[in-house]
């Protein structure tokens, strides 16, 4: 039952979003030559010129009209433009004109749906996959694009991708000497945008006794036991009826995140809820009081099976008096009610599939970053060291999974040749 706390995060760590396209204005001459990989500026111009030399026809039957000459010239220019586009941009722009965008190495249009922003209200009965969920996070753009829309690894060098991320996220890290840290910093910034907020973001309309809240959160009661997660930032509260001596705790497959005020009465109400429900569920609360007010989701409920509709309705009734209203949609997943969201807990296969997407990009340092376990200074924390298995296993939180996925989507979209 491990997850990650934002206790030591700096919520003011923001990054600037830079644009990298360099469109050619309408009416300008398209030129081809060496380009700067970061800004796609064009140099060493080769210009194709057509001269209409005056030809005196010997007779009308053998002559070529001005209109015909213009059509021939236009055809030559079009043919040259097509050749240039296929030579330098793999025909991306020509294909897009006919509705067939280049997607080398990606998925077919029928294999993945277009991602939907959580700014759209979701039905409480439809749970999206992790890959379908798009957050609205501070410091990150909220794009609506097909997954794997671009396979950057096919035509972009490692240095170009690393430089792009270093600038977009303003990491301040030498991407050539420490590329793993460059990628890890970008993922951490995405995570901060998803999960955290400034202390004054929510209006705390009453005072709270932090010491009393800690005392209640950290101690068990009749029917409830508590795991302190080895001091990793969370108290996990579980019904004793769900404990099976000598057997492994069932893995959580669904989670419901709660955007709520810190309140001891809420903890008691949630204890009663997990005691009386017939479903195997436990929940976590912050150990540090600051995490109550600097996280959008200070409480997360974990379910070993998909919660029933009646269970969700019961939970909504309990939580409603304690909900905080954010300034816009800030949580990821399917909205069940105001400030209450459900999302699948990432499985080992989800993580492995995400790493496969990263491998297609061609930078082994990105893959190394994703696979490095338990080290936020270097890795993405998609892996954790398992004492029972004696090796790192693919295991992470929904927030960190989404943060890493956002970075990979950025790289999949990036192309240095962006003449439009």
C-alpha angles and dihedrals in degrees: 000000000000129000135151132269127217091210094117097037121115105228091197092064101114134162136212121244112224128193120229105186120105106194120198110233119243112275095023121127113255108234129190130206142096113341135199105248094220103045100019093229114167126230140165091050122216108192123192112215128187119204120200101217113194112250119191109215118222091216138354095254094058097038126104117226123229090247092054092050090050091051091049091049092049090050092053092050091048092050091050091049091051091050092048093049093050092044099050106019102028091247093295096145097040091050092048090056089060094043096258107112117194110259105166111177093004133103129281118261091252096051099068132032122228111268116254125215117234086233083089115078110246127211113258090230098055117077115193123217117253089254092055096052119097121187129210099226132174113253095018133088120245103222125181105211139133115270112259091011090157131027098212093180091071096065109008126082123230092248091052092053093045093048091048092054093043090055099039093050095033089225096168088217127128098247092194097056098032108023093156092058089047091058093040091053091053091051092049090052090051089050092050090052092051100044112021140063138176117280092250095049094099123047105240097206095188137031121258131207102232094191093052091046090052091049093052095043095049099049131073127226137193107316093007131091126187132217115198092203091232091292093300094140106275141082112214114207118199138174111250089221088069095054115104112196112230094007130101117255110254112257117253112243100175133038135192117204120208125206098203144147118256106263132155091212089060091054091052091048092050090048090055090047096055091043095055100036118098091219125090104248137148133175142207133224129188121269092206118060092221089066089061091062102030098051126073089213110037091161126048125183117209122205126196088206134022107287116243121243091251090052091052092047091050091050092049091054091052096047101040096086090056103043123125119217112226126209094257133332107320105156130083127233135036115333111235095172139333107316092355117107135174125207135163115260106243112257127211089257091053089057093046091050090051091052090051088058089051092050090058089062090067102229111120090193090063090052090046089053092052094048099045106108130222098350115109091182091064111009139056093235095237088130130056129191110251115212091195094053096033094227142071114283131193103261131136146142124272091247095053091044091054092045091055091044090054090055092050091049089053090054093045090055096045119103123161091208101071106149109151 
